Amino acid sequence: MAAVEAILNIRNKVGLHARPARLLVQTAACFDAEIHLLAGGKVANAKSILAVLKLGVPQGSELRVRAEGVDANEAVEALSALAARNFDEDE
């Protein structure tokens, strides 16, 4: 099964801090697909809050999401929508 990828633009004022990281992990956990995030030469399991926070993604960064599995398309779409909504944070 081929991997599905997308680029997420992180626009949050303080980047991918604890609250948006928690939302990202909670969303990723809803899917059976194996989901990884790539940023700054680092790779993280999207279902691990510590791994996501260790990426240290600042505002204005691009975050690549890669998913493999039966629901990979749905997982990438859900995570892309979450980032597009700015992780439900007010500007």
LUMNU-811065 format. One record per residue: residue number from 0; residue in three letters; x, y, z of N, C-alpha, C in turn. Coordinates in Angstrom, 3 decimals. Example, Ala and Ser with C-alpha at 12.3 -4.5 7.8 and 13.67 -1.06 7.14 Angstrom:
<sites>
(site 0; 'ALA'; (13.190; -5.690; 7.800); (12.300; -4.500; 7.800); (13.200; -3.300; 7.800)),
(site 1; 'SER'; (12.850; -2.250; 7.080); (13.670; -1.060; 7.140); (12.900; 0.030; 7.870)),
</sites>
This chain:
<sites>
(site 0; 'MET'; (0.845; -1.177; 0.000); (0.000; 0.000; 0.000); (0.893; 1.243; 0.000)),
(site 1; 'ALA'; (0.605; 2.172; -0.870); (1.413; 3.380; -1.008); (1.133; 4.360; 0.126)),
(site 2; 'ALA'; (2.138; 5.131; 0.443); (1.994; 6.160; 1.473); (1.256; 7.363; 0.891)),
(site 3; 'VAL'; (0.517; 8.035; 1.745); (-0.193; 9.257; 1.388); (0.487; 10.384; 2.154)),
(site 4; 'GLU'; (0.791; 11.471; 1.462); (1.488; 12.581; 2.105); (0.784; 13.904; 1.848)),
(site 5; 'ALA'; (1.015; 14.833; 2.750); (0.535; 16.202; 2.589); (1.452; 17.122; 3.384)),
(site 6; 'ILE'; (1.445; 18.378; 3.008); (2.195; 19.407; 3.735); (1.203; 20.224; 4.551)),
(site 7; 'LEU'; (1.469; 20.352; 5.842); (0.648; 21.176; 6.718); (1.409; 22.459; 7.003)),
(site 8; 'ASN'; (0.781; 23.584; 6.815); (1.386; 24.870; 7.144); (0.992; 25.243; 8.565)),
(site 9; 'ILE'; (1.996; 25.413; 9.417); (1.744; 25.728; 10.823); (1.736; 27.241; 10.979)),
(site 10; 'ARG'; (0.539; 27.781; 11.230); (0.365; 29.232; 11.321); (0.120; 29.706; 12.747)),
(site 11; 'ASN'; (-0.005; 28.782; 13.685); (-0.278; 29.156; 15.070); (0.779; 30.127; 15.571)),
(site 12; 'LYS'; (0.356; 31.070; 16.375); (1.234; 32.125; 16.869); (2.499; 31.564; 17.532)),
(site 13; 'VAL'; (2.370; 30.523; 18.314); (3.546; 29.940; 18.987); (3.905; 28.566; 18.423)),
(site 14; 'GLY'; (3.463; 28.285; 17.218); (3.811; 27.020; 16.579); (2.999; 25.860; 17.112)),
(site 15; 'LEU'; (3.559; 24.682; 16.951); (2.860; 23.459; 17.359); (3.136; 23.197; 18.838)),
(site 16; 'HIS'; (2.531; 24.022; 19.686); (2.708; 23.900; 21.128); (1.762; 22.835; 21.683)),
(site 17; 'ALA'; (1.671; 22.732; 22.982); (0.973; 21.620; 23.637); (-0.469; 21.418; 23.178)),
(site 18; 'ARG'; (-1.278; 22.472; 23.129); (-2.692; 22.276; 22.803); (-2.906; 21.805; 21.371)),
(site 19; 'PRO'; (-2.330; 22.453; 20.362); (-2.524; 21.932; 19.009); (-1.858; 20.572; 18.812)),
(site 20; 'ALA'; (-0.754; 20.331; 19.491); (-0.107; 19.014; 19.392); (-1.030; 17.930; 19.951)),
(site 21; 'ARG'; (-1.712; 18.259; 21.051); (-2.656; 17.295; 21.640); (-3.789; 17.007; 20.666)),
(site 22; 'LEU'; (-4.325; 18.042; 20.020); (-5.390; 17.843; 19.041); (-4.912; 17.004; 17.858)),
(site 23; 'LEU'; (-3.698; 17.260; 17.416); (-3.137; 16.492; 16.310); (-3.017; 15.018; 16.695)),
(site 24; 'VAL'; (-2.481; 14.748; 17.882); (-2.305; 13.367; 18.348); (-3.658; 12.683; 18.530)),
(site 25; 'GLN'; (-4.623; 13.386; 19.108); (-5.962; 12.807; 19.295); (-6.597; 12.473; 17.955)),
(site 26; 'THR'; (-6.423; 13.335; 16.979); (-6.980; 13.087; 15.649); (-6.282; 11.890; 15.007)),
(site 27; 'ALA'; (-4.965; 11.847; 15.076); (-4.201; 10.739; 14.493); (-4.589; 9.411; 15.130)),
(site 28; 'ALA'; (-4.858; 9.423; 16.431); (-5.188; 8.195; 17.154); (-6.525; 7.593; 16.711)),
(site 29; 'CYS'; (-7.337; 8.350; 16.010); (-8.631; 7.855; 15.538); (-8.496; 6.924; 14.331)),
(site 30; 'PHE'; (-7.301; 6.824; 13.788); (-7.093; 6.056; 12.563); (-6.155; 4.878; 12.806)),
(site 31; 'ASP'; (-6.373; 3.809; 12.030); (-5.513; 2.632; 12.117); (-4.197; 2.822; 11.380)),
(site 32; 'ALA'; (-4.158; 3.757; 10.454); (-2.964; 3.989; 9.639); (-1.765; 4.337; 10.525)),
(site 33; 'GLU'; (-0.588; 3.997; 10.027); (0.656; 4.424; 10.663); (0.922; 5.835; 10.149)),
(site 34; 'ILE'; (1.051; 6.788; 11.058); (1.159; 8.195; 10.668); (2.435; 8.786; 11.260)),
(site 35; 'HIS'; (3.225; 9.410; 10.394); (4.460; 10.058; 10.837); (4.465; 11.515; 10.394)),
(site 36; 'LEU'; (5.140; 12.330; 11.182); (5.332; 13.735; 10.876); (6.815; 13.967; 10.623)),
(site 37; 'LEU'; (7.121; 14.777; 9.631); (8.505; 15.084; 9.305); (8.689; 16.595; 9.325)),
(site 38; 'ALA'; (9.689; 17.046; 10.088); (9.977; 18.478; 10.176); (11.424; 18.666; 10.589)),
(site 39; 'GLY'; (12.110; 19.550; 9.916); (13.484; 19.872; 10.288); (14.414; 18.681; 10.321)),
(site 40; 'GLY'; (14.203; 17.730; 9.435); (15.054; 16.552; 9.405); (14.723; 15.512; 10.463)),
(site 41; 'LYS'; (13.687; 15.755; 11.241); (13.266; 14.819; 12.288); (11.977; 14.128; 11.869)),
(site 42; 'VAL'; (11.778; 12.923; 12.386); (10.559; 12.157; 12.124); (9.928; 11.821; 13.470)),
(site 43; 'ALA'; (8.602; 11.940; 13.549); (7.893; 11.641; 14.788); (6.641; 10.825; 14.508)),
(site 44; 'ASN'; (6.329; 9.947; 15.435); (5.075; 9.202; 15.404); (3.967; 10.193; 15.752)),
(site 45; 'ALA'; (3.004; 10.371; 14.864); (1.942; 11.354; 15.070); (0.981; 10.965; 16.185)),
(site 46; 'LYS'; (1.116; 9.759; 16.714); (0.231; 9.316; 17.785); (0.894; 9.432; 19.153)),
(site 47; 'SER'; (2.074; 10.064; 19.202); (2.818; 10.243; 20.445); (2.981; 11.730; 20.738)),
(site 48; 'ILE'; (2.379; 12.202; 21.813); (2.457; 13.624; 22.152); (3.896; 14.051; 22.388)),
(site 49; 'LEU'; (4.682; 13.242; 23.067); (6.073; 13.617; 23.327); (6.869; 13.712; 22.037)),
(site 50; 'ALA'; (6.654; 12.771; 21.135); (7.369; 12.796; 19.856); (7.000; 14.025; 19.046)),
(site 51; 'VAL'; (5.727; 14.386; 19.051); (5.265; 15.555; 18.297); (5.858; 16.836; 18.901)),
(site 52; 'LEU'; (5.837; 16.952; 20.214); (6.380; 18.147; 20.861); (7.889; 18.261; 20.645)),
(site 53; 'LYS'; (8.587; 17.134; 20.600); (10.035; 17.147; 20.388); (10.429; 17.684; 19.014)),
(site 54; 'LEU'; (9.499; 17.679; 18.073); (9.797; 18.236; 16.756); (10.082; 19.740; 16.842)),
(site 55; 'GLY'; (9.480; 20.401; 17.821); (9.703; 21.836; 18.006); (9.340; 22.659; 16.785)),
(site 56; 'VAL'; (8.127; 22.483; 16.293); (7.702; 23.136; 15.053); (7.236; 24.570; 15.344)),
(site 57; 'PRO'; (7.985; 25.572; 14.865); (7.588; 26.966; 15.104); (6.574; 27.468; 14.082)),
(site 58; 'GLN'; (6.013; 28.629; 14.366); (5.080; 29.270; 13.444); (5.763; 29.485; 12.095)),
(site 59; 'GLY'; (5.002; 29.289; 11.034); (5.517; 29.501; 9.689); (6.203; 28.293; 9.090)),
(site 60; 'SER'; (6.265; 27.209; 9.824); (6.924; 25.997; 9.336); (5.983; 25.148; 8.497)),
(site 61; 'GLU'; (6.603; 24.316; 7.673); (5.861; 23.291; 6.954); (6.113; 21.966; 7.656)),
(site 62; 'LEU'; (5.053; 21.242; 7.861); (5.105; 19.945; 8.516); (4.574; 18.926; 7.523)),
(site 63; 'ARG'; (5.388; 17.940; 7.186); (4.952; 16.900; 6.252); (4.320; 15.772; 7.059)),
(site 64; 'VAL'; (3.126; 15.363; 6.649); (2.468; 14.227; 7.277); (2.452; 13.092; 6.257)),
(site 65; 'ARG'; (2.827; 11.901; 6.717); (2.864; 10.708; 5.856); (2.108; 9.584; 6.572)),
(site 66; 'ALA'; (1.155; 8.991; 5.877); (0.351; 7.921; 6.458); (0.351; 6.707; 5.539)),
(site 67; 'GLU'; (0.357; 5.530; 6.164); (0.258; 4.264; 5.433); (-0.748; 3.377; 6.151)),
(site 68; 'GLY'; (-1.629; 2.774; 5.378); (-2.628; 1.884; 5.951); (-3.958; 2.041; 5.248)),
(site 69; 'VAL'; (-4.917; 1.254; 5.703); (-6.209; 1.213; 5.023); (-6.950; 2.541; 5.056)),
(site 70; 'ASP'; (-6.761; 3.331; 6.106); (-7.459; 4.617; 6.201); (-6.483; 5.798; 6.112)),
(site 71; 'ALA'; (-5.401; 5.607; 5.394); (-4.377; 6.651; 5.266); (-4.924; 7.930; 4.639)),
(site 72; 'ASN'; (-5.712; 7.793; 3.588); (-6.281; 8.986; 2.942); (-7.124; 9.793; 3.916)),
(site 73; 'GLU'; (-7.978; 9.119; 4.649); (-8.851; 9.791; 5.607); (-8.036; 10.453; 6.713)),
(site 74; 'ALA'; (-6.980; 9.783; 7.161); (-6.134; 10.341; 8.213); (-5.461; 11.624; 7.752)),
(site 75; 'VAL'; (-4.890; 11.604; 6.559); (-4.214; 12.787; 6.038); (-5.215; 13.919; 5.809)),
(site 76; 'GLU'; (-6.392; 13.590; 5.319); (-7.430; 14.613; 5.121); (-7.838; 15.250; 6.445)),
(site 77; 'ALA'; (-8.013; 14.434; 7.486); (-8.425; 14.954; 8.789); (-7.342; 15.845; 9.391)),
(site 78; 'LEU'; (-6.084; 15.436; 9.282); (-4.994; 16.242; 9.830); (-4.794; 17.524; 9.025)),
(site 79; 'SER'; (-4.984; 17.445; 7.720); (-4.884; 18.637; 6.873); (-5.983; 19.631; 7.230)),
(site 80; 'ALA'; (-7.191; 19.131; 7.455); (-8.311; 19.997; 7.828); (-8.060; 20.655; 9.183)),
(site 81; 'LEU'; (-7.496; 19.906; 10.115); (-7.181; 20.444; 11.439); (-6.173; 21.593; 11.326)),
(site 82; 'ALA'; (-5.137; 21.406; 10.539); (-4.129; 22.463; 10.349); (-4.736; 23.654; 9.613)),
(site 83; 'ALA'; (-5.598; 23.385; 8.624); (-6.237; 24.465; 7.869); (-7.137; 25.315; 8.773)),
(site 84; 'ARG'; (-7.710; 24.683; 9.803); (-8.541; 25.410; 10.779); (-7.688; 26.066; 11.853)),
(site 85; 'ASN'; (-6.373; 26.007; 11.678); (-5.443; 26.594; 12.642); (-5.591; 25.949; 14.021)),
(site 86; 'PHE'; (-5.887; 24.646; 14.011); (-6.043; 23.861; 15.241); (-7.079; 24.479; 16.166)),
(site 87; 'ASP'; (-8.084; 25.092; 15.556); (-9.204; 25.696; 16.279); (-8.778; 26.788; 17.257)),
(site 88; 'GLU'; (-7.636; 27.425; 16.985); (-7.182; 28.530; 17.811); (-7.549; 29.843; 17.150)),
(site 89; 'ASP'; (-7.865; 30.837; 17.982); (-8.101; 32.180; 17.455); (-6.759; 32.794; 17.125)),
(site 90; 'GLU'; (-6.733; 33.605; 16.121); (-5.481; 34.257; 15.718); (-5.022; 35.233; 16.759)),
</sites>
